[in-house]
Amino acid sequence: MITKDMIIGDVVAQYPETVPVFQSFGMQCLGCPSARGESVEKAAGVHGFDADRLVEALNEALKK
C-alpha cells in the first residue's frame, strides 16, 4: 500500500506500474533527483493536486 509520506523514488522502484499514474498527474520527470527525493504528498502540493487523490490512484494501479 502506498501512503502520502512515501518517497517517490521508492514508490517507483518498488511499484513500477505506478509510473503512468504519476505521469497522468503531470509528473513527467520521475527520474529527476528532486522528484525522486520528494514525498508523494509534497510532490502533489508542488504540482497543485490533492495528495489523497493521487494516493488513491496509485493504490488502484497496484490492484490491476
Buried (B, 14 or more C-beta within 10 A) or exposed (E): EBEBEBBBBBBBEEBEEBBEBBEEBEBEEBEEEEBBEBBBBBBBEEBEBEBEEBBEBBBEBEEE
